[in-house]
Amino acid sequence: MSSFLSRRRVLTTGAGAALGLGAVGATTTSASAAPARHTSGPEETRTLDELYQAALKEGGKLVIYAGGDTPTQQDGTKAAFKARFPDIDLTLIVDYSKYHDVRVDNQFATDTLVPDVVQLQTLQDFVRWNRQGRLLRYKPAGFSELHHGFKDPQGAWVAISVIAFSFLYGTAAVGSDAPTSPLDLVDPKWKGKIASSYPHDDDAVLYLYSLYVQKYGWEWVAKLAAQDVRFARGSNTPGEAVRGGQKAIGIGTSGSAVPSSTSPTKSVIVDGHPFMAWGQRAAVLKQAAHPTAAKLYLNWQLSPEVQQRAFNGWSVRTDITPAAGLKPVWEYPDAHVDGFPEFMADRAEVERLKQTFALYFGEVKGDPTPGSLGLHPGA
């Protein structure tokens, strides 16, 4: 896990708060703040429309395995892709990344591969699959503009979106007494009013909690365990609990750094206190049945038209200005963008932390929120 760097001012994301975000990260010594590295080898030169026509000649089909929490979580992506390329028969299957990756491994082992593209949170799998020769080395248009930590130099994988986890609260539920940092979450006044995803069920949430441990110690965890937190599977569940009015605060979930003024929730980023962010990786499998359609998808995801619409204001591209005065996510040292890939690579430490958090919070309970999809969904 990466070390903590210098801190500056406190900032809270949300309506009116983005004005203070512009100066954050203006000076940082983080390795992740280095400029994009231009690599050798050609990038895609065909336009999206040219790739579209080539994909139709290939058969016009595309299957994607995407990490996520609910069957409908990628419906917006699917609708936008279909609106732009209506004749592509797109199948997009959402499941926990930790199930998709072993599912793909089993399909490799049994010669029954289904997806053309894998789009997952399990960052370590892309390194392993690349080493095994499973990934197609390909550089979409704009590859040279990607932040250097968001791509394999040879194009084996690229990050297509930035995801950030922190905590959020319901503005109506907390009123003028909003928590301003994770330290406030162990105040007894919030007992019974917090929802969280299990850190020992989702590795990104686990990393967030591990950063809390680094900063505040296990004593903070013990105090949180006494807060009668409602734990559930799926990083979607804390936000749903807050938006639905069941809880005031949600921990271990994504949120927008630039929500609308009418948003019922506010995500919190506090300078000097940890949150976590990463680039969600995607790759074309070398054995893909529809490689041209897969290339079309990567080019579309990385296109300026898509990157400028990122829901949280952050892009994986260095030439896209973040929304509402934000700095690029890699310029926030408290986001630990470099730390998450390192964390995911150390599977022994991940397992130790999972079991330790189970001692504090109890064993994971509940069915998987995407459902049970079996060995070959989308086939």
N, C-alpha and C positions, 0 to 999 in steps of 0.2 A: 504494500500500500504506500502511496506517495506521501511525502512529508508535507506538513502545513507550511505555507509561505506567508509573506507579510499581508496584513489585513488593513482595510481602510474603513470606510464609513458603513453604517447600517443601511440596508435597503430592503424594502418590502415590495414584492411585485404586486401589480394590480393597478386599478384606475388611479391616476394621479401620481403613483409611485415611480413610474418609469422615468420621470424627469430626473431622478437622482441616479439613474443607472449608467448614464453616459460616461461618467468619469471613472467608474469602477473598472479595474483591470487596465487602466491606461498605462501603468508601468508595472511590469511583472517580469520575473526571471524564469518563469516556468518554461520548460522545454517545449511544451505544447503551444507556446505563443510564437514559435518560429514561423517564418513565411512558408508558403507552399513550396514543395520541392518539385521541380519539373524533371520528369524521368524520361529516359530514352524510349523510343518505340512510338509507333503511330497511334493517334487517337481516332475514334470513329469520325469519318468525314461525311457520311450520309445524313441527310436531314431526317427528322422524325417521319415525315410523309414517305420518304423513300424507304425507310426501314419498315414502315407500315405495309407498303405494297409488297416488299420482299417477304414479310411475315405471312401475308395472305397467300402468296405463292407457295410458301412452305406448308400451308395447311390451316393457318389462321387459328391455332390453338395455343394456349399458355396455361401452365399450372404452377402456382406459387404456394409454398409453405411459408407462412408468416407467423412469427411469434406474437402472442397476445393473450388476452384474458377472456374474451367472449366471442362467440361465433360471428357476431355482427360488427366487431371492432374495426374491421377493415372495409366495411361497406362504403365508406366515403371514398377511399382509395379506388375501390372497384368501380364505383359510379363515375368518378372523374376520368379514369382510364377508358371506360366504355364510352363516355361522352366524346372523348378525343379520338378513339379508335373503335367505332361501333361494331365492326365486323370481326373483331378478335373474340374468340370464345374463351373467356377468362374464367378459370377456376382458382379461387383464392381461399386456402384453408388456414384457419387460425387455430393455434394450440399453444400451450406453453412451450417455449423454446427448448426446455429440457426434455420434452417428449418428442418434438419434431426432430431433434438432432439424432437421438438414438433410433427413431423410426427410419430416418434416412440411412443410418449405418446398417440397419437390418435389411433395408431394401438393396443396399450395395451387396451385402453378403448373400442375398437370395436372388440377385439379378432381377429385381422387380421394381426398379426405380420409377417413381411417379412424378415428382416435381421437376420443373425446368430451372426454377429459381428458389433459393433458400434465403430467407430474410429473418434473421434471428438475433436474440440478445446474447446467446452463448458465444461470445467473441472468440474464445479459445478454439472452437470447432473449425473456424475458418483457417486458422494457422495449421491445424492438424490435417484438414482436408487438402489444403494446398500442398503440404509436405507429402501426402499420399498420392498426389496427382489427380485429385478428384475435381478440381475447379478449372474452369476455362479462363485462361489469362486473356483479359479483354479490357480495353480502355475506352469507356464511353466518351462521347463528346463532352468537353469541359473537365476531363480527368485532371489536367494540369492545374486547374483552379481549385481542386479539393484540398482542404487542409491536410497536411502531410500525415497526421495521425489517423485520418479518415480514409486511407486507401492503402492497399498493398502496392509497393513500387512497381511490380510487374502486372498489376491489374487483376490479380486473382480474386480480389474482393474490393468493394467500395462501401462506404457508409452512405446511406441514402437519406437519413434524417437524424436530427438531434433529439434525444429524449432526456428529460431531466426529472429526477425524483427529489422531493423535499416533503414538507408538510403543508397543509392548507387548513383554512377554517371557513366556517359560514359567517358571513358578515352580520347577518341578522342575529345569529345565535350568540356571538361574542359581544356584540354591541361596541362600546367604547373601550372594552377591556381585552383587546385582541392580544394574543401571544406574539411576541416579537422575536423570539428565538427558541430553539429546542429546549433550552433550560427552563422556559416557562411551562413546558408540558408536564413537568412533575409537580407543579403547584397543586396542592390538594383540592383547590376550587374546581379543577377540571376532572376530578375523579368521576368515573362513569360517563364521561362525555367525549371519550376519544375512541376512534376506530383506527385500526392499522391492518395492513396486510402482514402475514407471517413473514418475518425475516428469514426463517429457516425453510421457506417454501419457494422463495424467489431470490435469485442471486443478486439482482440489482438492489432490492430492498435490503438484503443481507449486507451488501457493501455500504449502503447508507447507514445502517445501524452500526456497522463496524467503525465508520468514521465518527459516529456519536461516541462510541466507546473510547476511541483514540482521544477525543477532545474532552469528554466529561467523566470517563471512567466507568467501571462496572457499577459503581454506587448509583449513578444516574439510571442505569438499566433496572436495578433493584427497585428504585423509587417508581419508575414507570410501571413495573410489574405490579405494584401496589395500587395502581390507578384504575383498576377494573376496566382495562382496555378491552374492547371487543375486537378480537383477532378473527380474520377470515382469509380464505384463499383468494388470490387474484388481486393484482395491484389496482384494479378498477374499484374494488369494494370500499376503500376508505372514502373516496370522492363521492361515490353513490350514497353512502351513509350520511355524509354532510349535506349533499344537495337534497336528499330526501328528508332532511330534518331530524333524522334519528340521532345524530351525533353532531357536536360542535366543531370537532377537530379530526382531521384524517392524516395519518402518517404513512409514508411509504407509497406514494402515488404520484402520478405526473400531473402537471398543471401548466397553464399558460403564463409566461412571464408578462404578457400584455393582454389580459382579459378585457372584455368590454366593460363599460361603466355600469352595465346592468347585470354583470355576473354575480350570482349569489355566493360565490366563493372567492377566496384570495389565496394564492400560493405565496409562500414566504421564503425569501432568500435574504439571509442576514450576513453581511460582511464580517468576517471573523469567526463565522460558524459554518460547519460543513453542510453542503448538499452534494448531489452527484449527478453527473451527466455523461452521456456516451453517444457515439455514433452507431446507429443500428446498421449492422453490416448486411450486405446482400451479395450474392454471387450466382453466376450461371454454372450449373453443374456440367462437367465435361461430357457426361453421358446424356445430357438433356435431349429429349425427343424434338423439342421446338426451340433450337438455339437462337434463331433470328428473332422470334417473338420475345424471347428472354432478353436479348440485346435491346430491343425496342423498349421494353419495360425499364431497364436501367437508364437508358438515355432519357426517357420521359421523366423518371423520378429525379434525375440530376439536372434537368433543364431549368433555366432561370424562371420560367413560368410556374413551375411547381415549387421550386425552392423559395421563391418570394412569398408563397402562401403558407409557409410553415406556421402551424397553429400557435407555437410558443415563441415565435419571433426569431428563432435561430436557424441558420442554414449551415450545411456542411461545406459550402463553397466560400472561398476567401474573397470572391468578387461580388458577393451579395451583401448589401448593407443590412444589418439586423434591424428589426422594426423598433420604433418608439424609443430611440436613443440607447438601445442595448449595445453592448460590445459583443464581438464574437465569443461564443461560449468558452473557447479555449483560453481566453484572456481573463477568466474568472478563476483564480487559484483555488477557491473554495469548492469549485465544481469537480475537481479531481479527475479531469478528462483523461489524463495519462494513467491515473491510478487504477481505473476500473479494468482495463485490459490485463494489467499485471495481476490484479486480484483474481480475475477469472482464470488465469493460467495456473495459479497455485491451488490445485484441487484438494490437496491435503489440508491446507489451511481453511479452505471453504468448508470442508466437512467438519473440521473441529469447531468452527464458529456455529455451524448449524446445530450441532448437538449441544453446544453451550447455551445458545438462545432457547433451545427446547427445555433446558433446565429452569430457565427463568419464566418462560411464557407457556410451557406445556407443549405437548405434541401437536403437530398439524392435524386439524380435523376438517372434514367436509369434502364433498366431491369436487373434482376439478371444474372450474367455472366455464371452460370451453366445451365441456362434455367429455365423453370417452370415445375417441375417434378410431381406435384400432390401428391396424398395421398399414393400410393402404388407402387412406382417405383421398378422394379426388381421382381415384383410378377409374 
